[in-house]
Amino acid sequence: GRAVRRARVARDRAAAEASEAAAAAGKSGGEEAELAAALGQGAVGEDLELDNAREACEAELLAFHSAKEARSKQSGKGLVAAYAPVVVALCGHPAVAEGHPLLRGAALAALSRLMAIDGGFCEEHLSLIFTRLRDESDKGTRSALMVALGDLAFRFPNAVEPWTEHLYGLREGGNSLH
């Protein structure tokens, strides 16, 4: 995808430079220039620039790092990443796991939303989500977790795929969602 877009951008730039050179020399590109403008060849470059800017903003906002990096001095500095360790600690804490269903549900919902943002973070914490889903007694929270896992499977299918048998095992094991 990106390589193709970059190739198009390079081609568009070359065509634009040739068109500008022809215009500076007093020659009109004629029909070719009009056709290129009508097809929006310059729009590919703008799209690539917007994609790069979006990716840079997401990376800065998230700045997730693995658990090994978090212990070092290079921990995440992103706004969302600042809250991720707190959410993970809450979801993994025994007092929360045995506490009020509303608190458990809110903590697990926050974790699942953070997981939907970043693939690495998702892979790192899938075991926690499945552990909590297996042990969850509140049907509303279980249902919400199942929906969240569906969202994660859509967003990061390769990360969730190894856990699919656990998902079906929860259903067959008598832990009904109804």
C-alpha positions as CSV (number, residue, x, y, z in Angstrom):
1,G,0.0,0.0,0.0
2,R,2.6,2.6,1.1
3,A,5.1,1.6,-1.6
4,V,2.4,2.0,-4.3
5,R,1.4,5.4,-2.9
6,R,5.0,6.6,-2.8
7,A,5.5,5.5,-6.4
8,R,2.5,7.4,-7.4
9,V,3.7,10.5,-5.5
10,A,7.0,10.3,-7.2
11,R,5.3,10.0,-10.6
12,D,3.0,12.8,-9.8
13,R,5.8,15.1,-8.7
14,A,7.8,14.3,-11.9
15,A,4.7,15.1,-14.0
16,A,4.1,18.3,-12.1
17,E,7.7,19.4,-12.5
18,A,7.6,18.7,-16.2
19,S,4.3,20.6,-16.5
20,E,5.8,23.6,-14.5
21,A,8.9,23.5,-16.7
22,A,6.8,23.5,-19.8
23,A,4.7,26.4,-18.5
24,A,7.9,28.3,-17.6
25,A,9.2,27.8,-21.1
26,G,6.0,29.1,-22.5
27,K,4.7,25.8,-23.8
28,S,1.3,24.6,-22.7
29,G,0.9,21.0,-21.7
30,G,-2.3,21.1,-23.5
31,E,-4.6,18.1,-23.3
32,E,-2.2,16.0,-21.1
33,A,-2.0,18.7,-18.4
34,E,-5.7,19.2,-18.4
35,L,-6.3,15.4,-18.1
36,A,-3.8,15.1,-15.3
37,A,-5.5,17.9,-13.4
38,A,-8.9,16.4,-14.0
39,L,-7.8,13.1,-12.7
40,G,-6.4,14.7,-9.5
41,Q,-2.9,13.3,-9.8
42,G,-1.6,15.7,-7.2
43,A,-4.2,14.4,-4.7
44,V,-2.2,11.2,-4.1
45,G,0.7,13.2,-2.7
46,E,-1.6,15.2,-0.4
47,D,-3.2,11.9,0.8
48,L,0.2,10.5,1.6
49,E,1.2,13.6,3.5
50,L,-2.1,13.4,5.5
51,D,-1.5,9.7,6.2
52,N,2.0,10.4,7.5
53,A,0.8,13.3,9.7
54,R,-2.0,11.1,11.1
55,E,0.4,8.2,11.9
56,A,2.9,10.6,13.5
57,C,0.1,12.1,15.7
58,E,-1.1,8.6,16.7
59,A,2.4,7.5,17.5
60,E,3.0,10.5,19.7
61,L,-0.3,10.3,21.4
62,L,0.0,6.6,22.2
63,A,3.7,6.0,22.5
64,F,3.1,2.5,23.9
65,H,6.1,0.5,24.8
66,S,6.5,-3.1,25.8
67,A,6.8,-4.1,29.4
68,K,10.6,-4.5,29.1
69,E,10.9,-0.9,27.8
70,A,8.5,0.4,30.5
71,R,10.8,-0.8,33.2
72,S,13.7,1.1,31.6
73,K,14.0,4.8,31.4
74,Q,12.3,4.8,27.9
75,S,8.8,4.5,29.1
76,G,5.9,5.8,27.0
77,K,5.3,9.5,27.0
78,G,2.0,9.5,25.1
79,L,-1.2,10.9,26.7
80,V,-3.1,7.6,26.4
81,A,0.0,5.5,27.3
82,A,0.2,7.4,30.6
83,Y,-3.0,5.8,31.8
84,A,-2.4,2.3,30.3
85,P,-0.3,1.0,33.3
86,V,-3.0,2.2,35.7
87,V,-5.7,0.4,33.8
88,V,-3.7,-2.8,33.5
89,A,-2.9,-2.7,37.2
90,L,-6.5,-2.2,38.1
91,C,-7.7,-5.1,35.9
92,G,-5.0,-7.4,37.3
93,H,-5.5,-6.5,40.9
94,P,-7.3,-9.2,43.0
95,A,-9.4,-6.6,44.9
96,V,-10.9,-5.3,41.7
97,A,-11.4,-8.8,40.3
98,E,-13.4,-9.7,43.5
99,G,-14.9,-6.2,43.9
100,H,-18.1,-4.5,42.7
101,P,-19.3,-5.6,39.2
102,L,-19.5,-2.0,38.0
103,L,-15.9,-1.3,38.9
104,R,-14.8,-4.6,37.2
105,G,-16.8,-3.7,34.1
106,A,-15.4,-0.2,33.9
107,A,-11.8,-1.3,34.3
108,L,-12.2,-4.1,31.7
109,A,-14.0,-1.7,29.3
110,A,-11.1,0.7,29.6
111,L,-8.6,-2.0,29.0
112,S,-10.4,-3.3,25.9
113,R,-10.6,0.2,24.5
114,L,-6.8,0.7,25.0
115,M,-6.3,-2.7,23.3
116,A,-8.3,-1.6,20.3
117,I,-5.9,1.3,19.8
118,D,-2.6,-0.5,19.5
119,G,-1.8,-4.0,18.2
120,G,1.2,-4.6,20.4
121,F,-0.6,-3.5,23.5
122,C,-3.5,-5.8,22.4
123,E,-1.3,-8.8,22.0
124,E,0.4,-8.1,25.3
125,H,-2.8,-8.0,27.3
126,L,-5.1,-10.6,25.7
127,S,-4.2,-13.2,28.3
128,L,-5.5,-10.7,31.0
129,I,-8.8,-10.1,29.2
130,F,-9.4,-13.9,28.7
131,T,-8.5,-14.6,32.3
132,R,-11.0,-12.0,33.5
133,L,-13.6,-13.2,31.0
134,R,-13.2,-16.8,32.3
135,D,-13.6,-15.7,35.9
136,E,-16.3,-13.1,35.4
137,S,-19.6,-13.8,37.1
138,D,-21.6,-10.7,36.0
139,K,-23.4,-11.5,32.7
140,G,-23.4,-7.8,31.6
141,T,-19.7,-7.6,31.9
142,R,-19.2,-10.9,30.2
143,S,-21.4,-9.8,27.3
144,A,-19.5,-6.5,27.0
145,L,-16.2,-8.4,27.0
146,M,-17.4,-10.7,24.3
147,V,-18.4,-7.7,22.2
148,A,-15.0,-6.1,22.8
149,L,-13.2,-9.3,21.8
150,G,-15.2,-9.2,18.6
151,D,-14.0,-5.7,18.0
152,L,-10.5,-6.7,18.7
153,A,-10.7,-9.7,16.4
154,F,-11.9,-7.4,13.6
155,R,-9.2,-4.8,14.3
156,F,-6.3,-7.2,15.0
157,P,-7.3,-10.6,13.6
158,N,-3.8,-12.1,13.7
159,A,-3.4,-11.2,17.4
160,V,-6.7,-12.6,18.5
161,E,-6.7,-15.7,16.3
162,P,-4.5,-17.9,18.6
163,W,-7.0,-17.2,21.4
164,T,-10.1,-18.3,19.4
165,E,-10.2,-21.8,20.9
166,H,-10.3,-20.2,24.4
167,L,-13.2,-18.0,23.2
168,Y,-15.2,-21.0,22.0
169,G,-14.1,-23.0,25.1
170,L,-15.7,-20.4,27.3
171,R,-19.0,-20.8,25.5
172,E,-18.9,-24.6,25.6
173,G,-17.8,-24.8,29.2
174,G,-21.2,-23.8,30.4
175,N,-20.4,-20.1,31.0
176,S,-23.4,-18.9,29.2
177,L,-23.8,-15.3,28.1
178,H,-27.6,-15.4,28.0
